[in-house]
Amino acid sequence: MTDSLAVLLGPWSAALNLYSILFRIILAIVFSAIIGCERASKRHSAGLRTFMLVVLAGCFSVMIDLVLNAGNLCIIAAATIVAVSSLSSNSLFTSSRNQIKGLTTSAALWISAIMGMAIGAGYYTLSLIILIAIMVTLSFFPKLEKFLKDRSNHFEVHLELIDSKYLQNFVTTIRELGLSIDDIEFNPAYRQSGLSVYSIAISISNNLLKQYKTHEEIIEALKTLDYVYHIEEIQ
């Protein structure tokens, strides 16, 4: 497969030599910095240096495989993907109030490693396309995702009541607002906190609410209840 950018740059960029190796390393650093800055600007757990190291790992692993040329088997590159997957799942999947945090960043790390491999293999056009796809996904689709979630008739909340005796009051209020409860799950992790904590699945059954109220507005209204210590939507 001939890479368009490699053709423009010249034969040196397609071969594996000192100049192409340095060029690929610089390209990996620049591309990973673009993604890392976007993640760091939003205060995500994996930032600039993490993305740089992951992309460089992908880049170096493929170049080492090319040098070794072990029967065209990308052994080191495959091991790198496994290592990045392990890093993503073990380091970023943390639970906070029944919410999984870092899922998007974890996926971004994984695909960034693949981008690094494309750079290491000398597929500059492909790596540029991957970078653009990553940035479009991270920068532009969150607004669409939030819009779709707000228009959904179903959502789940993390609820903290000052006492369990107020659960029935909360259920009554929910029904008066034109909402229905699909499921209630008690969270025993907060047993020693003095609070009664629940995960509650809610459906919007009132047609007026479906048209004019977002999940955020509904939750803001529920926050005004005296016996509600804390409530937020589970993403």
C-alpha positions as CSV (number, residue, x, y, z in Angstrom):
1,M,0.0,0.0,0.0
2,T,1.5,3.4,-1.1
3,D,1.0,6.3,1.3
4,S,0.1,9.6,-0.4
5,L,2.0,11.7,2.1
6,A,5.0,9.4,2.0
7,V,5.1,9.9,-1.8
8,L,5.0,13.7,-1.4
9,L,7.8,13.6,1.3
10,G,10.0,11.3,-0.7
11,P,11.4,7.8,-0.6
12,W,13.3,8.4,2.7
13,S,10.0,8.7,4.6
14,A,8.7,5.3,3.5
15,A,12.0,3.5,4.3
16,L,13.1,2.8,7.8
17,N,16.2,5.0,8.4
18,L,17.5,7.5,10.9
19,Y,15.6,10.4,9.3
20,S,12.3,8.6,8.9
21,I,12.6,7.3,12.5
22,L,13.1,10.8,13.9
23,F,10.3,12.1,11.7
24,R,7.9,9.5,12.9
25,I,8.8,10.1,16.6
26,I,8.2,13.9,16.1
27,L,4.9,13.2,14.3
28,A,3.8,10.9,17.1
29,I,4.6,13.6,19.7
30,V,2.8,16.3,17.8
31,F,-0.3,14.2,17.1
32,S,-0.5,12.8,20.7
33,A,0.0,16.4,22.1
34,I,-3.1,17.6,20.2
35,I,-5.2,14.8,21.7
36,G,-3.6,15.1,25.1
37,C,-4.2,18.9,25.3
38,E,-7.9,18.4,24.5
39,R,-8.3,15.8,27.3
40,A,-6.2,17.8,29.7
41,S,-8.2,21.0,29.0
42,K,-11.3,19.2,30.2
43,R,-9.5,17.9,33.3
44,H,-9.7,14.2,32.4
45,S,-7.6,11.7,34.3
46,A,-5.3,10.9,31.3
47,G,-3.7,14.1,30.0
48,L,-0.9,15.3,27.8
49,R,2.0,13.1,29.0
50,T,-0.1,9.9,29.1
51,F,-1.3,10.3,25.5
52,M,2.3,11.0,24.4
53,L,3.6,7.9,26.0
54,V,0.8,5.7,24.7
55,V,1.2,7.0,21.1
56,L,5.0,6.7,21.3
57,A,4.7,3.2,22.6
58,G,2.6,2.2,19.6
59,C,5.0,4.0,17.2
60,F,8.1,2.4,18.7
61,S,6.6,-1.1,18.9
62,V,5.8,-1.2,15.2
63,M,9.3,0.2,14.2
64,I,11.0,-2.4,16.4
65,D,8.8,-5.1,14.7
66,L,9.8,-3.8,11.3
67,V,13.5,-3.9,12.3
68,L,13.2,-7.4,13.7
69,N,11.0,-8.5,10.9
70,A,10.1,-11.7,12.7
71,G,8.3,-13.5,9.9
72,N,6.1,-10.4,9.4
73,L,4.6,-11.0,12.8
74,C,3.9,-7.8,14.8
75,I,4.5,-9.4,18.2
76,I,5.7,-6.3,20.1
77,A,2.9,-4.2,18.5
78,A,0.3,-6.8,19.6
79,A,1.7,-6.8,23.1
80,T,1.5,-3.0,23.2
81,I,-2.2,-3.0,22.3
82,V,-2.8,-5.5,25.1
83,A,-0.8,-3.4,27.6
84,V,-2.7,-0.2,26.6
85,S,-6.0,-2.0,27.0
86,S,-5.0,-3.2,30.4
87,L,-3.9,0.3,31.4
88,S,-7.1,1.9,30.2
89,S,-9.4,-0.6,32.0
90,N,-7.5,-0.8,35.3
91,S,-6.6,2.9,35.7
92,L,-9.6,4.7,34.3
93,F,-12.7,2.7,35.2
94,T,-13.4,4.2,38.6
95,S,-16.8,4.3,40.2
96,S,-18.1,7.5,41.7
97,R,-21.7,7.6,42.9
98,N,-22.5,4.5,40.7
99,Q,-21.0,6.3,37.6
100,I,-18.3,4.9,35.4
101,K,-15.7,7.6,34.9
102,G,-13.0,7.8,32.2
103,L,-14.7,5.5,29.6
104,T,-14.2,8.0,26.7
105,T,-10.6,8.7,27.7
106,S,-9.9,5.0,28.0
107,A,-11.2,4.5,24.4
108,A,-9.2,7.5,23.2
109,L,-6.0,6.0,24.7
110,W,-6.7,2.7,22.9
111,I,-7.3,4.3,19.4
112,S,-4.3,6.7,20.0
113,A,-2.1,3.7,20.4
114,I,-3.3,2.4,17.0
115,M,-2.6,5.8,15.5
116,G,0.9,5.6,16.9
117,M,1.3,2.2,15.2
118,A,0.2,3.7,11.9
119,I,2.8,6.4,12.3
120,G,5.5,3.9,13.2
121,A,4.6,1.8,10.0
122,G,4.9,4.9,7.9
123,Y,1.3,5.3,7.1
124,Y,1.2,9.1,7.5
125,T,-2.1,9.7,5.7
126,L,-3.9,7.0,7.7
127,S,-2.5,8.4,11.0
128,L,-3.7,11.9,10.0
129,I,-7.2,10.6,9.2
130,I,-7.2,8.8,12.6
131,L,-6.2,12.0,14.4
132,I,-8.9,14.0,12.6
133,A,-11.5,11.3,13.5
134,I,-10.5,11.3,17.1
135,M,-10.6,15.1,17.5
136,V,-14.0,15.4,15.7
137,T,-15.4,12.7,18.0
138,L,-14.0,14.2,21.2
139,S,-14.7,17.9,20.4
140,F,-18.0,18.0,18.4
141,F,-20.0,14.9,19.4
142,P,-20.4,15.6,23.2
143,K,-23.0,18.3,22.4
144,L,-25.0,15.9,20.2
145,E,-24.7,13.2,22.9
146,K,-26.0,15.6,25.5
147,F,-28.9,16.7,23.3
148,L,-29.9,13.1,22.6
149,K,-29.7,12.2,26.3
150,D,-31.8,15.3,27.3
151,R,-34.5,14.2,24.8
152,S,-34.6,10.7,26.1
153,N,-37.7,9.6,28.1
154,H,-35.6,7.5,30.4
155,F,-32.8,8.4,32.8
156,E,-31.2,7.3,36.0
157,V,-30.3,9.3,39.1
158,H,-28.1,8.9,42.1
159,L,-30.3,10.0,45.1
160,E,-29.1,10.7,48.7
161,L,-31.9,11.2,51.2
162,I,-31.4,12.4,54.8
163,D,-33.4,9.5,56.0
164,S,-35.0,6.4,54.5
165,K,-38.4,7.4,55.8
166,Y,-38.6,10.1,53.1
167,L,-38.3,7.6,50.2
168,Q,-42.1,7.3,50.0
169,N,-42.4,11.1,49.9
170,F,-39.9,11.2,47.0
171,V,-41.8,8.5,45.1
172,T,-45.1,10.4,45.6
173,T,-43.5,13.7,44.4
174,I,-42.0,11.9,41.3
175,R,-45.5,10.7,40.3
176,E,-47.1,14.1,40.9
177,L,-44.6,15.5,38.4
178,G,-45.7,13.1,35.7
179,L,-42.7,10.8,36.1
180,S,-42.7,7.1,36.8
181,I,-40.2,5.0,38.6
182,D,-38.9,1.9,36.7
183,D,-36.5,0.6,39.4
184,I,-35.1,1.5,42.8
185,E,-31.8,0.1,44.0
186,F,-30.4,0.7,47.5
187,N,-26.7,1.4,47.7
188,P,-25.2,-0.3,50.7
189,A,-21.8,1.5,50.2
190,Y,-23.1,4.6,52.0
191,R,-24.6,2.6,54.9
192,Q,-22.2,4.3,57.5
193,S,-22.7,7.8,56.1
194,G,-26.0,8.4,57.9
195,L,-27.7,8.9,54.5
196,S,-30.0,6.6,52.5
197,V,-28.6,6.3,49.0
198,Y,-30.4,4.9,46.0
199,S,-30.0,4.5,42.3
200,I,-33.4,5.2,40.7
201,A,-34.4,4.6,37.1
202,I,-37.0,7.2,36.0
203,S,-39.3,7.5,32.9
204,I,-41.0,10.6,31.7
205,S,-44.6,9.8,31.2
206,N,-46.1,13.3,31.1
207,N,-46.3,14.6,27.5
208,L,-45.8,18.2,28.6
209,L,-42.5,17.2,30.3
210,K,-41.4,15.3,27.3
211,Q,-41.7,18.5,25.2
212,Y,-40.3,21.2,27.5
213,K,-38.3,19.8,30.3
214,T,-34.8,18.5,30.1
215,H,-33.3,16.0,32.6
216,E,-31.3,18.8,34.2
217,E,-34.3,20.9,34.8
218,I,-36.2,18.0,36.4
219,I,-33.3,17.2,38.7
220,E,-32.9,20.9,39.6
221,A,-36.6,20.9,40.7
222,L,-36.0,17.7,42.8
223,K,-33.0,19.3,44.5
224,T,-35.4,21.8,46.1
225,L,-37.0,19.1,48.3
226,D,-36.0,19.5,51.9
227,Y,-35.2,15.8,52.5
228,V,-33.0,15.5,49.4
229,Y,-29.4,15.8,50.5
230,H,-28.0,15.3,46.9
231,I,-29.3,14.2,43.5
232,E,-27.6,13.9,40.1
233,E,-28.0,12.1,36.9
234,I,-26.0,9.0,36.3
235,Q,-24.2,9.3,33.0
